[in-house]
Amino acid sequence: MGLKKRDWLFLALAAAVVALFIGISGEGTTTRVPRDEIHQEFYDLRAAGTKKIEVDALCEACHDGVQIPFPPDHPAKPGASPMRCLFCHKLENE
């Protein structure tokens, strides 16, 4: 029993879907949260089990668009509620 044309088409479609997922996955391109004295509190809170959204609230103290300006194409703007920094900017150990 050989494979029919529709079987080959299904296999080609499945391979294309898998190739697409592999192609769009990979390492993120956003900068990681530095592991330094300033950001150590974030690492400590996450290690203690604090949720990311609760840790995100601390970012705006410095990253308010004035003290540390955002790039023009940055998706979240200062004052956005809630700021979701750790959604894109991962900690070094994540």
C-alpha positions in Angstrom: 0.0 0.0 0.0 1.6 3.2 -1.2 1.0 6.8 -0.2 -1.6 8.6 -2.3 -1.2 12.2 -3.5 -3.4 13.5 -0.7 -1.2 11.8 1.8 1.9 13.5 0.4 0.1 16.9 0.4 -0.9 16.4 4.1 2.7 15.5 5.0 4.0 18.6 3.1 1.5 20.8 4.9 2.5 19.3 8.3 6.2 19.8 7.5 5.5 23.4 6.5 3.7 24.1 9.7 6.5 22.6 11.8 9.1 24.6 9.8 7.1 27.8 10.4 7.0 27.2 14.1 10.7 26.5 14.2 11.4 29.5 12.1 9.4 32.0 14.3 10.6 30.5 17.6 14.0 31.2 19.0 15.8 33.6 21.3 14.0 36.9 22.0 15.6 40.0 20.7 14.7 42.3 23.6 17.4 43.1 26.1 17.5 41.1 29.3 17.1 42.7 32.8 20.7 43.2 33.9 21.9 41.3 37.0 23.4 44.3 38.8 23.0 46.1 42.1 20.1 48.2 40.8 18.0 45.3 39.5 18.9 42.7 42.2 15.6 43.4 44.0 13.8 42.1 40.9 15.7 38.9 41.0 15.2 38.5 44.8 11.4 39.1 44.5 11.1 36.6 41.6 13.2 34.0 43.5 10.8 34.5 46.5 7.9 33.6 44.2 6.5 37.1 43.6 4.4 37.3 40.4 5.9 39.1 37.4 3.1 41.6 37.3 3.8 42.6 40.9 7.5 43.0 40.1 6.7 45.0 36.9 5.2 47.7 39.1 8.7 48.6 40.4 10.1 49.3 36.9 8.3 52.6 36.4 10.2 54.2 39.3 13.2 54.6 36.9 11.9 53.6 33.5 9.3 56.4 33.3 10.3 57.7 29.9 12.0 60.7 31.4 14.8 59.4 33.6 15.4 56.5 31.2 13.7 57.3 27.8 11.9 54.6 25.8 12.9 54.0 22.1 10.3 55.5 19.7 9.0 52.1 18.7 8.6 50.8 22.3 5.1 49.3 22.6 4.3 50.2 26.2 4.4 53.9 27.0 4.8 55.5 30.4 1.6 55.6 32.4 0.2 52.5 30.6 -1.6 50.4 33.1 -0.3 48.0 33.9 3.3 48.2 32.6 4.3 44.6 31.6 8.1 45.0 31.3 8.9 41.4 32.3 6.6 40.1 29.5 9.3 40.9 27.0 12.4 41.7 29.1 13.4 38.4 30.7 15.5 38.0 33.8 18.9 36.3 33.2 17.8 33.0 34.7 14.5 32.7 32.8 
